[in-house]
Amino acid sequence: MERLLVRVETTGGIREKTRLHYRQCAKVWESVRSTRLPTLRRSTVEDIILARAQKHPRSAKNELELLKRVLHDAKGRGQRVDEAIFEIAPVKHRPRRGRALTVWELYELASWFPEHTARMILIAGQLGTRQNVWFNLGSTERLTALSAPPYVS
C-alpha cells in the first residue's frame, strides 16, 4: 500500500487533500500491512470492512475502494492477489439529510454582520454551495459590489 501511495504522490497530479485522504484511508489497513499479498484473503478484508462499516459506512466504502486500487495495481505489477477480494460489494451508506436555514433565519444571521459580509452570507445561503468554495475565495470585492437586500430586524 505504501508503494502505491508513494508512486501516486511522486507522479503528481493529485491535490494535497487527495493525498491526505489516501493516507487516512490507508490507516485502516495497518493490521494487514505485514501480510503478504498472496496470503491476503477475502474473509479477512470483509471482516475488517464490516466492522468498520457498522460505525462509519462512508469511510469503509472509501477504504475498500483504496484497497481494491492498491491490489489492482499490485496485480498489474505481477503480484498474485485473491480475485475474490475484487468481488466484495461496495459498502452501502445513506447520505445525510441536508440542513439549511429558513429564509428568515438567513436574513437574521446576515443582519448580525457588517454590510459587505452580510451580502456574502446571503449569496452563500441562497446558492447553497459548499463552505470550501466561499472560504477559498481570493477577493470579495466583486461580491460586495452587489446591492444589499433589506434585513430582518
C-alpha positions as CSV (number, residue, x, y, z in Angstrom):
1,M,0.0,0.0,0.0
2,E,2.8,2.3,0.9
3,R,4.4,1.8,-2.5
4,L,1.3,2.8,-4.4
5,L,0.8,5.9,-2.2
6,V,4.4,6.9,-2.8
7,R,4.1,6.3,-6.5
8,V,0.8,8.3,-6.7
9,E,2.4,11.2,-4.8
10,T,5.6,11.1,-6.8
11,T,4.0,11.0,-10.2
12,G,1.9,14.0,-9.2
13,G,-1.5,15.0,-10.5
14,I,-3.2,14.8,-7.1
15,R,-4.1,17.6,-4.7
16,E,-2.9,17.8,-1.1
17,K,-6.4,16.9,0.1
18,T,-6.5,13.8,-2.0
19,R,-3.1,12.8,-0.7
20,L,-4.3,13.2,2.9
21,H,-7.5,11.3,2.1
22,Y,-5.5,8.3,0.8
23,R,-3.2,8.4,3.9
24,Q,-6.2,8.5,6.2
25,C,-7.9,5.6,4.3
26,A,-4.6,3.6,4.5
27,K,-4.6,3.7,8.3
28,V,-7.4,1.1,8.5
29,W,-5.2,-1.5,6.7
30,E,-2.4,-1.3,9.3
31,S,-3.4,-4.7,10.7
32,V,-2.8,-6.5,7.4
33,R,0.1,-4.4,6.2
34,S,2.6,-7.2,7.1
35,T,0.5,-9.8,5.4
36,R,1.9,-11.0,2.0
37,L,-0.4,-10.3,-0.8
38,P,-0.8,-13.9,-2.0
39,T,-2.0,-14.8,1.6
40,L,-4.5,-11.9,2.0
41,R,-8.0,-13.4,1.8
42,R,-11.4,-12.0,1.1
43,S,-12.7,-13.2,4.6
44,T,-10.0,-11.1,6.3
45,V,-10.8,-8.0,4.2
46,E,-14.6,-8.5,4.7
47,D,-14.2,-8.8,8.5
48,I,-12.3,-5.5,8.7
49,I,-14.7,-3.7,6.3
50,L,-17.8,-5.0,8.1
51,A,-16.5,-4.0,11.5
52,R,-15.6,-0.5,10.1
53,A,-18.9,-0.1,8.2
54,Q,-21.0,-0.5,11.4
55,K,-19.9,2.9,12.7
56,H,-18.5,4.6,9.6
57,P,-20.1,3.3,6.4
58,R,-18.9,6.1,4.1
59,S,-15.3,5.7,5.4
60,A,-15.5,2.0,5.0
61,K,-16.6,2.4,1.4
62,N,-13.6,4.7,0.7
63,E,-11.2,2.4,2.4
64,L,-12.3,-0.6,0.5
65,E,-12.0,1.3,-2.8
66,L,-8.4,2.2,-1.9
67,L,-7.6,-1.4,-1.0
68,K,-9.0,-2.5,-4.3
69,R,-7.0,0.1,-6.1
70,V,-3.8,-1.0,-4.4
71,L,-4.5,-4.7,-5.1
72,H,-5.3,-3.9,-8.8
73,D,-2.0,-2.0,-9.1
74,A,-0.1,-4.9,-7.4
75,K,-1.7,-7.4,-9.8
76,G,-0.7,-5.3,-12.7
77,R,2.9,-5.3,-11.4
78,G,2.9,-9.1,-11.3
79,Q,1.8,-9.9,-7.8
80,R,-0.7,-12.7,-7.1
81,V,-3.9,-11.5,-5.5
82,D,-7.0,-13.2,-4.3
83,E,-9.5,-12.4,-7.0
84,A,-12.4,-12.8,-4.6
85,I,-11.4,-9.5,-2.9
86,F,-12.4,-7.6,-6.0
87,E,-15.9,-9.1,-5.8
88,I,-16.6,-7.6,-2.4
89,A,-19.7,-5.4,-2.8
90,P,-19.2,-1.7,-2.1
91,V,-20.4,-0.6,1.3
92,K,-23.8,1.0,1.1
93,H,-24.4,4.2,3.0
94,R,-27.3,6.6,3.4
95,P,-26.4,10.2,2.6
96,R,-27.0,12.6,5.5
97,R,-30.2,14.6,5.3
98,G,-29.3,18.2,4.4
99,R,-29.7,21.0,6.8
100,A,-30.5,24.6,5.7
101,L,-31.6,27.8,7.3
102,T,-35.0,29.2,6.5
103,V,-35.1,32.4,4.5
104,W,-36.0,34.3,7.7
105,E,-33.1,32.7,9.6
106,L,-30.7,33.5,6.8
107,Y,-31.6,37.2,6.8
108,E,-31.5,37.2,10.6
109,L,-28.0,35.8,10.5
110,A,-26.9,38.3,7.9
111,S,-28.2,41.2,10.0
112,W,-25.6,40.5,12.7
113,F,-22.7,41.2,10.3
114,P,-21.3,44.3,8.6
115,E,-22.9,45.0,5.2
116,H,-20.1,43.6,3.0
117,T,-20.0,40.3,5.0
118,A,-23.8,40.1,5.2
119,R,-24.0,40.2,1.4
120,M,-21.7,37.2,1.1
121,I,-23.7,35.3,3.7
122,L,-26.9,35.9,1.8
123,I,-25.4,34.9,-1.5
124,A,-23.8,31.8,0.0
125,G,-27.1,30.8,1.8
126,Q,-29.1,31.2,-1.4
127,L,-26.8,29.4,-3.7
128,G,-26.1,26.6,-1.2
129,T,-22.5,25.9,-2.3
130,R,-20.1,24.1,-0.1
131,Q,-18.3,26.1,2.6
132,N,-14.9,25.4,1.0
133,V,-15.9,27.4,-2.1
134,W,-16.6,30.5,0.0
135,F,-13.6,30.1,2.3
136,N,-11.2,29.9,-0.6
137,L,-12.3,33.0,-2.5
138,G,-9.4,35.2,-3.1
139,S,-11.1,38.6,-3.1
140,T,-14.6,39.6,-2.0
141,E,-14.6,42.9,-3.9
142,R,-16.6,41.5,-6.8
143,L,-19.3,40.1,-4.5
144,T,-19.5,43.1,-2.2
145,A,-20.4,45.4,-5.1
146,L,-23.9,43.8,-5.2
147,S,-26.8,45.8,-3.8
148,A,-27.9,44.7,-0.3
149,P,-31.4,43.4,0.3
150,P,-33.4,44.6,3.3
151,Y,-32.6,42.8,6.5
152,V,-35.0,41.4,9.1
153,S,-34.8,43.4,12.3
